[in-house]
Amino acid sequence: QLERSDPCNDFGPGFYCTDSESDAGKWACRRGSGGFINRYRIDTEGMDILDLSSEDYGLMFWLSVVCTNRSFRITSPNAARFIDHMKTYFRVIPDNYDIIIGNRCDESYFTFVRSFLKGEISYRQLKSLIGPGKAGQQIVLRSEYALSSLRFDTCMRADAESNYPKRKIRDYNIRTVWKAQLEIGDEDGLFMNDLLREGVRPGDARIQ
């Protein structure tokens, strides 16, 4: 039931999945205890599917969806203006789709988004940190029709002894890479204030 899911998740309320068994194991053991990996099948014929990783969309559309749905503290007036700008020109309405596919954005990866909105890293750095293939994909069932089409296949145990350390190492590595980008900087890059001032729009070659 969609009404029981968290509306402040990355892509709004929905049933969140991944096509990576390894990622599913880390999610299942995120609190240090063991868990389970459920495997499902779904026939998507006739469904409206939004793939935010496709060439028709890209990072700015993904960023707009995440910043619209997640609850977080906005630290500056310009960041608030930029989010409003994205909602206007990079608007996506998740309720129009049965399934949404796009980069995952747990708290470790959301560190990159916060850093970009604070003007600490450039758009180019953000894309290098969280662009296609960097964070792993999540698949979200957004409609009752999609949920009703889901079929349970099998269940596997995810042991904490192997999965929890992998999760901790992954989070440590993510933040290490982010800190390295802060130190490197990007003199020629476009930062959030640049994109806001120049009124970036879809199709702008600088954000492709």
Secondary structure as GFF3:
##gff-version 3
##sequence-region A 1 208
A	DSSP	three_ten_helix	2	4	.	.	.	ID=ss1
A	DSSP	beta_strand	15	17	.	.	.	ID=ss2
A	DSSP	alpha_helix	21	28	.	.	.	ID=ss3
A	DSSP	beta_strand	35	42	.	.	.	ID=ss4
A	DSSP	beta_strand	49	51	.	.	.	ID=ss5
A	DSSP	alpha_helix	59	69	.	.	.	ID=ss6
A	DSSP	alpha_helix	77	89	.	.	.	ID=ss7
A	DSSP	three_ten_helix	94	96	.	.	.	ID=ss8
A	DSSP	beta_strand	99	103	.	.	.	ID=ss9
A	DSSP	alpha_helix	107	117	.	.	.	ID=ss10
A	DSSP	alpha_helix	123	130	.	.	.	ID=ss11
A	DSSP	beta_strand	137	141	.	.	.	ID=ss12
A	DSSP	alpha_helix	144	148	.	.	.	ID=ss13
A	DSSP	beta_strand	150	158	.	.	.	ID=ss14
A	DSSP	alpha_helix	160	184	.	.	.	ID=ss15
A	DSSP	alpha_helix	192	197	.	.	.	ID=ss16
A	DSSP	three_ten_helix	205	207	.	.	.	ID=ss17
###
